[in-house]
Amino acid sequence: MKTLLIAATLSLASVTAQAAADSGKQLYSVYCTQCHGVAGDGKGINAAQMAVQPRDHTDTKEMSARTDEELFKVIEHGGKSINKSVLMPPWGDNLNDDEIHALVGHLRALCCQKN
Amino acid sequence: MMKGIPVKLRLTLGIAAALAASVHVAAHADTAADVKQQCGSCHALDRDYAKAAKHERAERKAPPLDFAGNKFRREWLYSWLQNPVRLRPAGVFPPAHAKPSADGDVVDTTTLAKHPALDAAQAGKVADYLMTLTPFDGLIAAETYQPGTIAQRMGQMNFGKFKGCDGCHQDAPDTGGVSGPELYTAWQRLQPAFISAYIAQPAAWDPHTMMPVGDANTAAVHKLANYLKLIGEKQP
C-alpha cells in the first residue's frame, strides 16, 4: 500500500512538473519570442529595431549568473527593476506568480539543459 | 413637445415614428447577423475569449471587436473597411508569423492574411453596427484624459528611451518594433479616451493582451497619448 502511494505521488509530481514545463514553453512563445526570438537566442522580430539587444536565453554563462529570484523579479517588474533596459517590460499585470515561475523554469531549460 | 398638434396628427406621427424605429431595428438586426457571419470567424464579437484559458491568445486570427464602439473612431472604421491596410506588421499573433533567418527572426509575410475590402454601403452599415458595441462605457467615462500638446523631441524620447514603447510599436513607418500594431495612425483610428484608458489598464479591456502595463502614472500616460496625437495628426 505504502509503495503504491509513493508511486502515485511520484507520478503526480511528474505530471505536474510536465504541465509546468509545457505552460512555461507556451507562455514563452506568447510573451517573450517577439524580442527574445523563437529559439530564445535574443534575435526576435523586434530585436533589429532595439537600442539594447534582448538577452540571449541560450547563453549558459550569462544566464547562470542570474538567480531564479532575479529572473522572477525582472519578468514581474521589468528590466528597470534590476537596473537593466526599460525595453524589458513588467509582465506582472499579465502573468500570475505560477505563470512567472513556469517561465523561469523554461528559461532554465533554454539556457542550461542542452541536448 | 406635441401639445399644439391635433390628436389625429399626433397619432399619425407616433405610428410613423414607431415604423421608422422598427425598420431601423430590423436593419440593425440584419447587419448584426451579417457581421456575425462575415466577421465572426476571425474576430471575437462577444466576451467568451476573456473567460477562456490564456492560450486562446495563440489561436486568434484577428483582434476582438466586442468593444469596438468604445475603441474606434467611426469615420476611420468606415474608411478602413473600404481600403484595409495592415496595422500589425506581424499579424495579430506575431509568434505564428515569425521565422528564424541568418540575421535573426523575420516576419513571414506570406503567412499574413489580407482583410477583405467592403463597398461604401457595407462599410457604413458595419461601422455603424460596430459602434454600438460598447460594453466599456464605464471605463471611458472614468477616463480623465484631455487631448493636449507635447514637443516632438520630448514625446519621442518618452515613447522610446523612457518608456520603451518602440520595442514593440512603430511611431513612424519602418521605425520601431513590429510585434504590436503601428501607432503612427493610432490617433486617426482610436478614440482619445480609449488610448489613454488602454495604456493605463490594457488587461481591463483584454485579459489576454500582450500589452504590458508600464510604470507610467496618469500624467505620463497622457503624455504618451499626446505624442500619438502629435504624430497621428501629421499622417495623411
HADDOCK unambig.tbl for C-alpha pairs under 7 A between the chains (distance, minus, plus):
assign (segid A and resid 29 and name CA) (segid B and resid 95 and name CA) 6.49 0.50 0.50
assign (segid A and resid 30 and name CA) (segid B and resid 58 and name CA) 6.89 0.50 0.50
assign (segid A and resid 30 and name CA) (segid B and resid 95 and name CA) 6.64 0.50 0.50
assign (segid A and resid 31 and name CA) (segid B and resid 210 and name CA) 6.48 0.50 0.50
assign (segid A and resid 33 and name CA) (segid B and resid 95 and name CA) 6.61 0.50 0.50
assign (segid A and resid 34 and name CA) (segid B and resid 94 and name CA) 6.93 0.50 0.50
assign (segid A and resid 34 and name CA) (segid B and resid 95 and name CA) 6.59 0.50 0.50
assign (segid A and resid 34 and name CA) (segid B and resid 179 and name CA) 6.28 0.50 0.50
assign (segid A and resid 37 and name CA) (segid B and resid 105 and name CA) 6.31 0.50 0.50
assign (segid A and resid 43 and name CA) (segid B and resid 104 and name CA) 4.66 0.50 0.50
assign (segid A and resid 43 and name CA) (segid B and resid 105 and name CA) 5.85 0.50 0.50
assign (segid A and resid 44 and name CA) (segid B and resid 104 and name CA) 6.39 0.50 0.50
assign (segid A and resid 44 and name CA) (segid B and resid 105 and name CA) 5.07 0.50 0.50
assign (segid A and resid 45 and name CA) (segid B and resid 98 and name CA) 6.74 0.50 0.50
assign (segid A and resid 45 and name CA) (segid B and resid 105 and name CA) 5.00 0.50 0.50
assign (segid A and resid 45 and name CA) (segid B and resid 106 and name CA) 5.25 0.50 0.50
assign (segid A and resid 45 and name CA) (segid B and resid 107 and name CA) 6.57 0.50 0.50
assign (segid A and resid 45 and name CA) (segid B and resid 178 and name CA) 6.83 0.50 0.50
assign (segid A and resid 46 and name CA) (segid B and resid 167 and name CA) 6.41 0.50 0.50
assign (segid A and resid 46 and name CA) (segid B and resid 168 and name CA) 6.33 0.50 0.50
assign (segid A and resid 46 and name CA) (segid B and resid 177 and name CA) 4.60 0.50 0.50
assign (segid A and resid 46 and name CA) (segid B and resid 178 and name CA) 5.75 0.50 0.50
assign (segid A and resid 46 and name CA) (segid B and resid 179 and name CA) 6.62 0.50 0.50
assign (segid A and resid 49 and name CA) (segid B and resid 176 and name CA) 5.53 0.50 0.50
assign (segid A and resid 49 and name CA) (segid B and resid 177 and name CA) 5.89 0.50 0.50
assign (segid A and resid 50 and name CA) (segid B and resid 167 and name CA) 6.01 0.50 0.50
assign (segid A and resid 86 and name CA) (segid B and resid 162 and name CA) 6.99 0.50 0.50
assign (segid A and resid 86 and name CA) (segid B and resid 163 and name CA) 6.30 0.50 0.50
assign (segid A and resid 86 and name CA) (segid B and resid 164 and name CA) 5.54 0.50 0.50
assign (segid A and resid 87 and name CA) (segid B and resid 164 and name CA) 4.73 0.50 0.50
assign (segid A and resid 87 and name CA) (segid B and resid 167 and name CA) 5.90 0.50 0.50
assign (segid A and resid 89 and name CA) (segid B and resid 212 and name CA) 6.45 0.50 0.50
assign (segid A and resid 89 and name CA) (segid B and resid 214 and name CA) 6.60 0.50 0.50
assign (segid A and resid 90 and name CA) (segid B and resid 212 and name CA) 6.36 0.50 0.50
assign (segid A and resid 90 and name CA) (segid B and resid 213 and name CA) 6.69 0.50 0.50
assign (segid A and resid 90 and name CA) (segid B and resid 214 and name CA) 6.40 0.50 0.50
assign (segid A and resid 91 and name CA) (segid B and resid 212 and name CA) 5.68 0.50 0.50
assign (segid A and resid 93 and name CA) (segid B and resid 212 and name CA) 6.86 0.50 0.50
assign (segid A and resid 93 and name CA) (segid B and resid 213 and name CA) 6.45 0.50 0.50
assign (segid A and resid 94 and name CA) (segid B and resid 203 and name CA) 6.96 0.50 0.50
assign (segid A and resid 94 and name CA) (segid B and resid 212 and name CA) 6.59 0.50 0.50
